[in-house]
Amino acid sequence: MPLSLPLNRNNFALLLLAVALPLALLVALASGPVAIDMFHAFGQGWHSDSSDAVILWQLRLPRALLAIMVGAALGMGGAAMQGMLRNPLAEPALLGVSSGAALAAILLLYYGAALQGSWAQAWKTGWLLPLLAISGAFLAVLCVWLLAGRGASATRLVLAGVAINAFLSALMALALNYAPSMFAMQEIVFWLLGSLANRGWDQLLLALPFILFGALLLFFARNYLRALSLGEASAASLGFRGKRYPLLVLAGIAAAVGAAVAVAGTIGFVGLVVPHLVRPLVRQDPGRLLWASALAGALLLLLADILVVNFVGAQELRIGAVTAFIGAPFFFWLIVSARRGQGL
């Protein structure tokens, strides 16, 4: 039986997204203040000492892949959060995932200079900050779950998330207020704005297992999200009862988004905007929305980073500011649409 025309159009749009991503990757590898012979550098290989190969393999390629990975994690986490809470304005930051990772990173930036011994070596090699930030994200989600209580409804989870998020934000403000030096405060603020600059293979390989683990957990929870779109009572009648499935979604979001925040800082609006953009393409299916949002999130953040790299200025523009400029007008559009009676 032939597919209907709307479904064909939706599949064609998703195919365009899939084709656009590798094309954007090529543009990202060719972008930068220094012009290089990209294809010749590819042919020279990883171990070449030529300047073109070093720029491509050690600077541009890990940064571009990290943008794809972080964007996919944020988009997928936003889709999972909106599906679990049945709220189109939900995003991972609502449950304190981003704040928990950010607070852990801030504490390390605050006390990093005082580290001694093996901890100081770990701090210098760059893997301690992402690892602690990921731990902070898991701890924040655990606090939300414990505060909401067993068998918590979506409303109670939101209330617990708002409370934990407000408390973590207050602690971050306190750390900024008593920063030991202007240099430490500047480093903290820049990290909070989000950036992919000066990131390499170490950060990418550290975050990759957590993001893949989170994606795997959300894959196992996809049918739960589908059932939940019919309501909590309907989901329970279909066999999705108990606390196992909500924990699966929360753990998946914490792993994927926590790892993304750990290596790139806080990047807003991607988890909010991307699911809205691709939801019509998957016919409102929460299960398919996860992977469509991951694809669109990866493309959006990679395009934003291309804009950052090609922005001419005394200092590199922070990617969190770029996504905010993209997301805020979309948020305004949602509000105007609601006022016109079109809904969200």
Phi, psi and omega in degrees: 000127183293150179286151179288160183298317179300321180293322177298318179295319180295315178296324178294321178295319177295323177296321177298321177298317181295326179284325183292330184296309177295329176294318177295327177297317178297320178297319180297320180291334179270354184267145178151168181290341181247126178281133179229160173272092190298313184290327175292322178295323175298317181293332180289333175091173186297320190270003181291145180264003180292152184297321180297316180293320179297316180297317183289307188281327186260341184243300189282318183295311179297325179294316180294317178295325178293322176299318178297314184293315181293316178299319178296318180296317181292317179296315179294320178296320177296318179296318179294320180294317179294324178290319182290319182271352183052044182226115183291351179257010180277150174210165185305328180297339182297329180259015174081010181297309181294320181293322178296316177294319182294319181296318179298320179292321180296319180297323178290318177297327182289314184256007186301323183294339183268358182291145182232159172066222184295328178296321178296322178295320178295323178296319182289326181282348170094001182264347182289318181298308178301321182295316178292324179295319176298318177297321178296322178296315178297320180294321179297315179296322177297318178296320178297317181295316180293321180291321180291328178093168183292136179066032184293144176282172179298322180296317181291325176297318179297315180298317178295320178295319178297318181295312180294319180296319178295320180294317179294322177296323177294321177294322177294319177297323179295318179296320178294321182296324182250031177301137186293341181202164177295328178295316179295319179297317179297319179296320179295314182297317179297322179293321179294332180285343179084134180196151174249007180288147177060027175258143183228197182295329181299312180294321181295314182289334177287319183280332186304312181299321180292319179293319177295321178296317178297319178297322179294318178298318180292328175297317179292338182263006187296320180290329174296318178295323176297314180294324182293336178295342177272354182116156183295321180294318179294320178297320179294323180290337178272003177104359180264068180246165181091183185261001184293315185287317174300322177296325179297315180293314181297318179294322178296317178294317181298318181293310185289307184288322178300318178293323179296314179295325183297324184260343185237357184080187182276120179239110187271167171075340181295313180292341179271314188282315189301312179302325177296321184291323187258353182302318177297334182287339180250015176056041175065019181279112182298330180291312178289334181297328180304311186280327175294321179291324177298317180294313181292324178295319177298316180293317182298314182289326177294318177295321178296322180289327175298319177298318180297314183296325183268001178284128182268120179191171180292331180223146183295133178292138181282136186292333176297325177291322180295314180294329176293319177295328178283318187282325184299313177300324178295321178297319176299320180296321177299318181294316179297321179297319179296320180294329179279359178084013179275348181081178180256000000 
